[in-house]
């Protein structure tokens, strides 16, 4: 088996204590994914496993064996920005930038969740699959990603812009 | 973290066989266990990953649902049958943690998660009877804002942190358990133990047993229900007080009522006394207040958490009024 990271297969580590976060950063030099709290409280290490947003600090790399991992490096490049990356630049959705890769990975998955009709704590009607991403909905759905610079307003603006472009 | 082995269980039978080895722990999403291993609170010799086992929501013959233990919290919350028949459960799950954690965490792991008591989690610097039996408790004389006001003991006042389990308690959920001698079922409200003088023993689960599913009985007809969580920030925080409540009124009187609390006890706290006191009577402020107060008559308040008795009363009162309004 192998862990597929941004389309490339890597063998799982022999030492099962290695977190997915450490595998990405220390062994694959994919330093876009950041170490924040390293205990599941901040969201800086957010990556996608089989399209679902997860915390790579609380995932053992062996748990991702046989699965597909997408990091910020797999979402966009400097030459070919992901629409969320372009929107974050446009709306000043960061200051120091440390939480940004986690924010963008989380936002990318969040837009898919909303499109699939996944409810949130704020969704009043649980029987509908039609989710309207208000500012408050985006805040609730992104609450797992902290920004200590306080760029949250720009972050929400950027996400709302991309969400609006996706709306049919 | 000490060295540890890792295997994926190919079946529940194999998981029970491998999991019965001393020192071995079952691994769900890892959101709590991996963290506790890193902190030195848990030091298993081996991990049995059970997430490849049946992670489905299925209809049961009695009109209820069966939720496979490895089912991710986010999958349960978004499932059409949960959303339409047990909305209280969807809302409780969505009130907990963050989207990332809900994508990882399993239903079985949610029941088995450990307390977030700061002293329990501080292996290097704090005394904790739950972590090291007989060593003492630094929470009782320390920071106890997040601790229990009912059900605790002189040894431990830690709370069970789950939101999901509070709804499951109100819904009469059952826990299906597999072990070397077959399958047994216990009520969710009987699954977690009160601490007494052994706070390290948290559930009725034997080491050689595993949770295979949660069973939900058929939903009650015409029950308005909800989940209200009061916390220190608007999202992604553990409950100070949470309430799962269901109410149906008939001819101005309470036909049925379900109440469970989170954040105030060592286990999901089903408030049977409040339910019995309210059933069959009109929801009048004085009698409602008296019924709720009786539940907290024996509350053991600490300096940091004394506010929770009033907060719990007000939260439930607001909840009942809101649900009764739905029936008007």
Boltz contact constraints between the chains, C-beta under 6 A:
constraints:
  - contact:
      token1: [A, 16]
      token2: [B, 4]
      max_distance: 6.0
  - contact:
      token1: [A, 16]
      token2: [B, 6]
      max_distance: 6.0
  - contact:
      token1: [A, 17]
      token2: [B, 1]
      max_distance: 6.0
  - contact:
      token1: [A, 39]
      token2: [B, 35]
      max_distance: 6.0
  - contact:
      token1: [A, 40]
      token2: [B, 35]
      max_distance: 6.0
  - contact:
      token1: [A, 46]
      token2: [B, 100]
      max_distance: 6.0
  - contact:
      token1: [A, 52]
      token2: [B, 103]
      max_distance: 6.0
  - contact:
      token1: [A, 53]
      token2: [B, 100]
      max_distance: 6.0
  - contact:
      token1: [A, 54]
      token2: [B, 100]
      max_distance: 6.0
  - contact:
      token1: [A, 54]
      token2: [B, 103]
      max_distance: 6.0
  - contact:
      token1: [A, 54]
      token2: [B, 104]
      max_distance: 6.0
  - contact:
      token1: [A, 55]
      token2: [B, 100]
      max_distance: 6.0
  - contact:
      token1: [A, 58]
      token2: [B, 30]
      max_distance: 6.0
  - contact:
      token1: [A, 58]
      token2: [B, 31]
      max_distance: 6.0
  - contact:
      token1: [A, 58]
      token2: [B, 34]
      max_distance: 6.0
  - contact:
      token1: [A, 58]
      token2: [B, 35]
      max_distance: 6.0
  - contact:
      token1: [A, 62]
      token2: [B, 6]
      max_distance: 6.0
  - contact:
      token1: [A, 118]
      token2: [B, 78]
      max_distance: 6.0
  - contact:
      token1: [A, 120]
      token2: [B, 94]
      max_distance: 6.0
  - contact:
      token1: [A, 121]
      token2: [B, 94]
      max_distance: 6.0
  - contact:
      token1: [A, 121]
      token2: [B, 95]
      max_distance: 6.0
  - contact:
      token1: [A, 126]
      token2: [B, 83]
      max_distance: 6.0
  - contact:
      token1: [A, 126]
      token2: [B, 87]
      max_distance: 6.0
  - contact:
      token1: [A, 126]
      token2: [B, 90]
      max_distance: 6.0
  - contact:
      token1: [A, 127]
      token2: [B, 84]
      max_distance: 6.0
  - contact:
      token1: [A, 140]
      token2: [B, 235]
      max_distance: 6.0
  - contact:
      token1: [A, 143]
      token2: [B, 98]
      max_distance: 6.0
  - contact:
      token1: [A, 143]
      token2: [B, 235]
      max_distance: 6.0
  - contact:
      token1: [A, 143]
      token2: [B, 236]
      max_distance: 6.0
  - contact:
      token1: [A, 144]
      token2: [B, 98]
      max_distance: 6.0
  - contact:
      token1: [A, 144]
      token2: [B, 99]
      max_distance: 6.0
  - contact:
      token1: [A, 144]
      token2: [B, 100]
      max_distance: 6.0
  - contact:
      token1: [A, 144]
      token2: [B, 236]
      max_distance: 6.0
